[in-house]
Amino acid sequence: MIKSIVAALIVTAALAGPAAAQDTGEKAAKVTLIYEHELPNVPGKSIKGILVEYGPGGHSEAHTHPSSAFIYATVLEGSIRSQVNDGPVKVYKAGESFSELPGDRHSVSENGSKTKPAKLLAVFVVDTNQKELTYPVKK
């Protein structure tokens, strides 16, 4: 069932129109909640699909997520440079995925290209009452 939900989220995200951030050349990522559903067999938990769109050279600041969040991310378009905790910086291309565990720190999250846009679908399993999904890392 989770695989079919993730597949539906990927199709929905792939059909989403171009981002304003991409059109204007802004460097900040555009983040859109595209799906939210309470899990009937896991009381108190929901699945949330987040579309992250990066213009050329775009990025997100270092951040964490709620302590209840498990995240499975799939690159839909372009490439994404990512570093979780103190692990290596990796480049993920369209069709590749990675995950983040509760408590992980996302130190690097950016478009792998200075000339082409990139899209990422982040699927969260998180406490239903959790509204804020990203917290900037204090420097």
trRosetta pair geometry for C-beta under 8 A, 3 or more apart (Angstrom, degrees):
i j d omega theta_ij theta_ji phi_ij phi_ji
1 4 5.9 -56 -153 35 34 108
1 5 6.5 34 150 -19 66 105
2 5 5.6 -54 -149 36 36 113
2 6 6.2 35 153 -18 68 105
2 47 7.8 -180 -130 -97 86 151
3 6 5.8 -54 -146 38 31 110
3 7 6.3 33 153 -21 65 106
4 7 5.5 -49 -144 36 33 114
4 8 6.4 36 154 -20 64 104
5 8 5.7 -54 -150 36 31 111
5 9 6.4 33 150 -20 64 105
5 37 7.6 -125 -143 52 131 142
5 47 6.2 37 149 117 147 162
5 123 7.9 121 119 -147 100 139
6 9 5.6 -53 -149 36 33 113
6 10 6.4 36 152 -22 65 103
6 72 7.0 -39 -116 97 132 134
6 74 7.6 106 180 -14 109 140
6 123 5.7 -55 -112 -58 90 167
7 10 5.7 -52 -150 33 32 112
7 11 6.6 31 153 -17 64 104
8 11 5.8 -53 -150 36 33 110
8 12 6.3 35 152 -19 65 107
8 35 7.9 119 110 -105 100 157
9 12 5.6 -55 -146 38 32 113
9 13 6.1 29 157 -16 67 108
9 34 7.0 123 -149 93 83 116
9 35 5.5 -104 -108 19 98 154
9 49 4.0 -160 -140 -112 125 146
9 121 5.8 140 136 -178 105 138
9 123 6.0 113 89 -88 168 112
10 13 5.8 -56 -144 40 29 108
10 14 6.1 30 156 -22 64 109
10 74 6.2 -31 -100 85 112 147
10 76 6.7 174 -153 -100 81 107
10 121 5.8 -146 -100 27 63 166
11 14 5.8 -55 -144 35 28 112
11 15 6.5 21 158 -15 63 110
12 15 6.1 -66 -153 38 27 106
12 16 7.0 46 147 -44 61 93
12 34 5.6 157 128 153 123 130
12 35 6.6 103 77 -49 160 119
12 49 7.1 77 73 119 131 156
13 16 5.5 -33 -157 -1 39 119
13 34 6.0 162 -81 49 78 168
13 49 6.9 -130 -54 164 113 122
13 51 4.6 171 -130 -99 102 110
13 76 5.6 -136 117 -71 117 160
13 119 6.7 162 158 158 107 126
13 121 4.4 -148 -4 -86 173 117
14 76 5.5 -156 -86 -164 78 126
14 77 7.8 134 -124 -43 75 104
14 119 7.8 143 -101 101 51 149
16 32 7.2 159 -152 73 152 148
16 34 6.8 -87 -72 -103 134 140
16 51 5.7 43 12 -153 168 170
16 53 7.9 -127 108 -62 130 130
16 119 7.8 161 64 -142 116 145
18 22 5.4 -104 -180 71 96 132
18 23 6.1 102 128 -54 118 99
18 53 7.9 139 -169 -168 45 149
18 117 7.4 -169 -143 -32 92 176
19 22 4.4 97 64 2 89 100
19 23 7.0 -156 97 -6 50 85
19 30 4.1 176 -161 39 129 149
19 53 3.6 164 -45 114 148 149
19 55 7.0 -127 84 -60 117 82
19 117 7.2 162 33 -152 107 137
20 23 5.5 -57 -148 37 37 113
20 24 6.1 13 163 -4 71 112
20 26 7.7 20 121 21 77 130
20 30 6.2 130 48 -96 79 145
21 24 6.6 -68 -140 46 24 95
21 26 4.6 -89 -145 67 74 110
21 28 6.2 -115 -128 81 130 67
21 29 6.6 114 123 -160 175 20
21 30 4.1 -160 -1 -37 123 105
21 53 6.1 150 52 103 117 99
21 54 7.3 -62 113 -137 131 25
21 55 4.8 -136 134 -27 82 109
21 58 6.3 75 148 -113 124 146
22 30 7.6 -78 -16 4 79 130
22 53 6.2 -74 -32 155 111 115
22 54 7.6 79 -78 113 91 27
22 55 4.1 172 -105 -97 49 84
22 56 7.6 89 -140 -8 76 68
22 58 7.7 -71 -85 -31 66 145
22 117 4.5 6 -124 -102 131 132
23 55 7.8 -108 11 -101 31 123
24 55 7.5 -93 62 -79 59 159
25 55 6.0 174 -131 156 25 152
25 56 7.4 -29 -131 51 69 96
26 55 6.0 117 63 16 58 145
26 58 7.2 49 105 -106 64 107
27 55 7.0 -102 -102 63 29 109
27 57 6.0 -55 -119 115 91 93
27 58 5.2 172 -164 -116 44 58
27 59 6.2 -7 166 27 94 82
28 58 6.7 -29 78 -153 9 98
28 59 7.5 -51 -112 68 35 55
28 60 7.5 70 -157 -100 64 52
29 52 5.2 -5 176 -169 132 93
29 53 6.5 146 -166 70 75 43
29 54 5.2 -39 -107 -85 86 76
29 58 5.6 120 -78 155 62 118
29 59 6.8 -84 -39 118 96 17
29 60 4.6 -25 4 -68 134 90
29 109 7.6 -31 -39 122 150 108
30 52 7.4 152 77 -157 51 43
30 53 4.4 -16 59 60 102 102
30 54 7.9 -166 21 -70 73 31
31 50 6.1 -8 -167 -176 92 109
31 51 7.4 157 -153 82 42 53
31 52 5.5 -6 -103 -105 75 74
31 53 7.9 -164 -70 23 34 70
31 134 7.5 -85 -138 2 171 146
32 50 7.0 152 76 -159 42 60
32 51 4.6 -14 61 59 98 100
32 53 7.5 21 4 -2 107 108
33 36 6.3 8 174 -43 118 111
33 48 6.4 -46 -141 -173 100 107
33 49 7.4 111 -164 79 55 57
33 50 6.0 -34 -99 -102 53 73
34 49 4.9 -59 69 102 91 106
34 50 7.1 152 14 -111 85 19
34 51 5.0 58 -24 -16 129 109
35 47 7.3 -20 123 116 107 89
35 48 6.6 163 92 -156 67 40
35 49 3.5 36 44 29 109 115
36 46 6.1 12 -170 166 80 132
36 47 7.5 174 -144 88 38 52
36 48 4.9 6 -104 -111 78 83
36 49 7.6 -130 -56 24 48 69
37 46 6.3 164 84 -159 35 87
37 47 5.5 -9 60 56 88 91
38 45 7.5 122 -158 89 64 44
38 46 4.9 -54 -100 -98 48 90
38 128 5.5 22 -112 -112 96 129
39 42 4.1 5 105 46 129 98
39 45 4.8 -16 35 92 123 94
39 46 6.2 -172 -10 -106 81 29
39 47 6.1 89 -61 -21 99 92
39 125 7.4 24 -37 -142 143 98
42 45 4.2 -25 118 44 114 127
44 127 6.1 -32 160 -141 88 75
44 128 5.6 -135 -170 8 36 108
44 129 7.8 -36 -156 -4 77 94
45 68 7.9 -152 -111 163 87 120
45 125 6.0 14 -179 -180 119 87
45 126 7.0 152 -150 80 74 23
45 127 6.5 -64 -103 -105 57 33
45 128 6.2 -165 -127 -41 4 85
46 124 8.0 27 98 103 80 94
46 125 7.5 -179 88 -147 37 49
46 126 6.2 -28 63 67 81 72
46 127 7.5 20 19 130 87 19
46 128 4.4 104 -25 -103 108 71
47 123 6.5 -7 -171 -176 98 95
47 124 6.9 157 -156 83 46 55
47 125 5.6 -22 -98 -96 73 69
48 123 7.4 160 80 -157 44 48
48 124 4.4 -10 57 57 95 107
48 126 6.3 -28 14 30 117 117
48 133 7.0 -130 96 -91 148 143
49 121 6.3 -19 -165 -168 96 100
49 122 7.5 148 -158 80 46 49
49 123 5.5 -17 -102 -104 71 74
49 124 7.8 -161 -72 21 25 75
50 121 7.3 145 75 -161 49 50
50 122 4.4 -20 64 64 104 98
50 123 7.7 -172 22 -77 73 28
50 124 6.6 45 -8 -13 113 108
50 133 6.7 -165 -67 110 150 161
51 119 6.6 -20 -168 -164 92 103
51 120 7.6 146 -160 79 46 49
51 121 6.0 -23 -101 -103 63 70
52 60 7.2 -41 -160 -49 132 134
52 109 7.9 -43 160 163 156 124
52 119 7.1 148 81 -159 55 52
52 120 4.3 -16 62 64 106 99
52 121 7.7 -173 20 -81 78 21
52 122 6.1 46 -13 -8 116 110
53 58 7.9 13 129 95 54 163
53 117 6.8 -6 -174 -177 89 115
53 118 7.5 164 -155 88 47 50
53 119 5.2 -13 -105 -105 73 81
53 120 7.9 -166 -72 26 34 68
54 58 3.4 -174 -165 79 81 121
54 59 6.9 53 -134 -62 123 28
54 60 8.0 -94 -88 -30 109 83
54 78 7.5 -122 67 83 104 152
54 80 7.4 134 12 -105 144 87
54 110 6.7 130 -139 -165 153 45
54 111 3.8 -171 127 -58 136 105
54 117 6.5 160 87 -161 59 65
54 118 4.5 -3 58 59 109 94
54 119 7.5 -163 23 -75 72 36
54 120 7.6 39 -8 -2 105 103
55 58 4.3 109 48 -45 63 124
55 111 7.1 -98 83 -31 31 157
55 117 5.7 -43 -125 -107 38 87
56 111 6.5 -149 -140 117 25 156
56 113 6.0 -68 -132 114 77 87
56 114 5.5 52 173 165 98 32
56 115 5.1 17 -135 -121 135 7
56 116 6.0 98 -94 29 94 17
56 117 6.4 -69 -48 -69 65 51
57 110 7.9 -22 -178 -180 36 111
57 111 6.1 -41 -11 66 6 123
57 113 7.6 -82 -49 109 51 48
57 114 4.6 39 -67 -131 95 66
58 110 6.7 -176 103 -153 48 73
58 111 4.7 71 52 -11 76 123
58 117 7.8 22 12 -133 128 66
58 118 7.4 -154 56 41 109 97
59 109 6.6 127 -164 91 71 59
59 110 3.5 -18 -107 -106 91 102
59 111 6.8 -107 -66 12 60 75
60 63 6.4 -55 145 2 113 125
60 106 7.5 5 96 119 124 125
60 109 4.3 -16 50 87 110 115
60 110 6.9 -151 22 -73 63 61
60 134 7.9 -84 -175 -161 132 151
61 136 5.4 3 104 -128 131 100
61 137 7.3 -155 141 31 94 82
62 105 7.0 14 180 172 100 98
62 106 6.7 178 -154 94 55 61
62 107 5.0 -5 -124 -139 108 45
62 108 7.4 -16 -92 -59 82 37
62 136 7.1 78 81 -163 64 65
62 137 4.0 -47 115 31 105 129
62 139 8.0 105 53 -72 130 90
63 105 7.7 177 96 -159 28 63
63 106 5.3 -9 65 60 74 104
63 109 7.5 -41 30 16 102 136
63 134 4.9 2 173 -170 147 96
63 135 6.0 147 -162 73 87 42
63 136 5.5 -56 -101 -105 85 36
63 137 5.8 -140 -89 -22 25 83
64 103 7.5 -22 -158 -160 119 28
64 104 7.1 170 -135 92 79 46
64 105 5.3 -43 -85 -108 92 64
64 106 6.9 164 -91 15 35 79
64 134 7.7 146 76 -155 36 53
64 135 5.1 -22 63 63 84 100
64 137 6.3 101 -20 -76 89 85
65 69 4.2 -79 134 67 121 149
65 71 6.3 110 14 -35 172 132
65 100 6.7 101 18 116 135 137
65 102 7.8 -105 87 -126 99 50
65 104 7.3 14 29 62 100 82
65 106 7.5 55 -24 -10 95 117
65 124 7.4 -155 -172 -119 142 120
65 126 7.8 -106 161 -99 114 128
65 133 6.0 -13 -141 175 95 65
65 134 6.2 -35 -98 -97 71 52
65 135 7.2 167 -94 15 20 86
66 69 4.5 105 63 -21 83 108
66 102 7.8 -44 110 -134 60 89
66 126 5.8 84 63 -149 131 119
66 127 6.8 -108 139 27 147 102
66 130 4.9 -23 -68 -151 173 144
66 132 7.2 129 -61 90 106 75
66 133 6.7 -68 -9 -129 103 45
66 135 7.9 111 -64 -15 52 113
67 102 5.3 58 -177 -176 49 107
67 103 5.9 36 -129 -67 76 75
68 102 6.3 -14 -127 -116 7 126
68 126 5.3 101 102 -154 99 65
68 127 4.2 39 99 -22 166 99
68 130 6.2 -160 56 -44 126 148
69 100 7.6 8 119 100 101 106
69 102 5.9 140 60 -101 50 74
69 124 5.3 -42 -147 -152 104 106
69 125 7.2 141 -151 72 51 49
69 126 4.4 -5 -98 -96 78 104
69 130 7.3 -144 -62 123 97 164
69 133 6.9 109 -96 -149 151 80
70 99 7.1 -7 180 -173 83 111
70 100 7.4 172 -159 86 42 62
70 101 6.4 -10 -119 -129 78 46
70 102 6.3 -47 -68 -42 67 82
70 124 7.3 136 72 -157 47 53
70 125 4.7 -7 57 54 99 101
70 126 7.6 -165 27 -66 57 63
71 99 6.3 157 88 -159 59 61
71 100 4.2 7 55 49 111 100
71 122 5.5 -14 -164 -170 113 100
71 123 6.9 146 -155 74 57 48
71 124 5.4 -21 -98 -98 80 67
71 125 7.9 -159 -73 22 37 66
72 97 6.4 6 178 -176 84 123
72 98 8.0 -178 -152 94 50 32
72 99 5.0 -21 -102 -103 64 92
72 122 7.6 149 75 -157 38 51
72 123 4.8 -19 62 60 89 103
73 80 8.0 -87 143 85 129 162
73 82 7.9 157 86 -102 148 162
73 97 6.2 162 87 -153 50 71
73 98 5.6 -12 60 61 100 74
73 99 7.1 169 16 -93 75 36
73 100 7.3 42 -11 -7 113 99
73 120 5.6 3 -173 179 109 110
73 121 6.8 164 -151 85 58 48
73 122 4.6 -18 -99 -102 92 73
73 123 7.4 -175 -80 18 40 68
74 95 7.5 -21 -172 -150 97 17
74 96 7.4 172 -147 92 62 30
74 97 4.5 -28 -95 -94 72 96
74 120 7.1 159 81 -158 39 63
74 121 5.0 -9 58 58 90 99
74 123 7.8 27 2 -7 98 105
75 78 7.1 -113 -177 75 112 61
75 79 6.7 17 -166 -126 154 35
75 80 5.1 -155 -99 5 117 113
75 92 4.8 170 -25 122 135 104
75 93 6.2 -173 91 130 149 17
75 94 5.2 -117 119 -99 100 35
75 95 6.8 -33 75 24 89 31
75 96 5.5 14 29 58 115 75
75 97 7.4 -152 7 -79 72 45
75 118 7.0 -42 -153 -172 102 103
75 119 7.4 122 -166 85 57 55
75 120 5.5 -36 -105 -103 56 78
76 94 6.3 -6 143 -134 18 88
76 119 4.2 -43 65 97 111 107
76 120 6.6 -174 9 -93 87 20
76 121 5.6 77 -42 -18 117 98
77 94 5.6 21 -108 -97 21 118
77 117 6.6 14 117 105 124 88
77 118 5.8 -177 96 -144 76 41
77 119 4.2 48 34 27 103 99
78 93 7.9 -124 131 -145 31 59
78 94 6.5 100 34 -54 25 99
78 111 6.4 -23 141 -149 144 92
78 112 6.7 169 154 45 93 94
78 113 5.8 -110 -160 14 113 125
78 116 5.3 178 -111 117 112 107
78 117 5.9 -137 -43 106 144 44
78 118 3.1 -112 81 -97 137 77
78 119 6.8 113 25 12 104 58
79 91 5.4 14 173 -179 122 100
79 92 6.5 164 -157 82 70 43
79 93 4.9 -30 -101 -101 93 62
79 94 7.3 -81 -72 -26 57 67
79 111 7.4 91 79 -173 63 56
79 112 3.3 -47 102 45 106 141
79 113 6.2 105 44 -27 96 94
79 118 6.1 -83 52 -109 32 132
80 91 7.2 159 80 -154 39 55
80 92 5.0 -14 59 59 92 96
80 109 7.0 -11 -176 -159 108 66
80 110 7.2 150 -158 78 65 32
80 111 6.8 -54 -107 -111 57 34
80 112 5.9 -96 -52 -25 7 100
80 118 5.7 156 -69 160 76 144
80 120 5.4 52 -70 -73 152 126
81 89 5.9 9 -178 178 99 106
81 90 7.4 167 -151 85 54 35
81 91 5.4 -28 -95 -97 68 74
81 108 5.8 -56 127 145 94 119
81 109 7.6 173 87 -137 64 19
81 110 5.0 -13 56 64 102 86
81 111 7.5 15 13 93 90 16
81 112 4.9 130 -37 -88 85 79
82 89 7.1 161 81 -154 30 62
82 90 5.8 -25 64 63 82 82
82 91 7.8 142 18 -99 73 27
82 92 6.2 3 13 0 121 113
82 98 6.3 -175 92 49 154 157
82 106 7.2 -49 -157 -155 91 95
82 108 5.9 164 -149 95 24 85
82 109 5.6 27 -112 -102 78 64
83 87 6.2 -177 -161 75 72 78
83 88 7.0 -117 -119 124 93 25
83 89 4.5 -45 -68 -95 109 68
83 90 7.3 139 -83 13 57 68
83 106 7.4 127 80 -166 56 51
83 107 4.5 -45 95 66 110 103
83 108 3.8 59 18 30 103 105
83 109 8.0 -120 34 -50 63 57
84 87 5.4 13 67 33 72 125
84 98 7.4 -169 -22 152 134 131
84 100 5.7 -160 -124 -108 135 90
84 104 5.2 -12 -170 -179 107 127
84 105 7.1 139 -165 75 55 50
84 106 5.9 -28 -105 -104 70 61
84 107 7.2 169 -107 14 15 85
85 104 5.7 -86 -45 -149 95 81
85 105 5.4 100 -91 47 51 87
85 107 7.3 -104 32 -17 2 112
86 107 7.9 69 -86 -20 39 149
87 90 7.7 -23 128 -18 111 106
89 108 5.4 1 -118 56 104 157
90 98 7.4 137 79 -78 136 148
91 112 5.1 84 -142 -113 108 140
92 96 4.2 -147 -163 94 90 121
92 97 7.3 116 -160 -56 140 8
92 98 6.1 -116 -73 -18 149 113
93 96 5.4 77 54 3 59 121
93 112 7.9 -64 -88 40 65 158
100 104 4.4 -138 -168 63 91 146
100 106 6.4 -36 -108 -69 147 104
101 104 5.2 108 56 -35 65 114
105 137 6.3 64 -154 -90 110 133
106 109 5.3 20 157 -40 118 121
107 137 7.6 -5 -107 -3 60 163
111 114 7.8 139 106 -75 113 32
111 116 7.8 -169 179 84 123 63
111 117 7.2 -86 -125 -155 139 34
111 118 4.4 168 -124 17 89 126
112 118 6.6 101 23 -73 77 152
113 116 4.3 -5 114 45 156 86
113 117 7.9 -41 72 5 121 9
113 118 6.6 145 30 -45 101 110
124 133 6.2 -103 -65 -141 166 126
126 130 4.9 -91 150 61 116 139
126 133 7.0 -110 -55 -115 173 94
127 130 4.4 99 70 -21 90 109
130 133 7.0 94 138 -85 107 66
132 135 6.9 66 143 -66 120 84
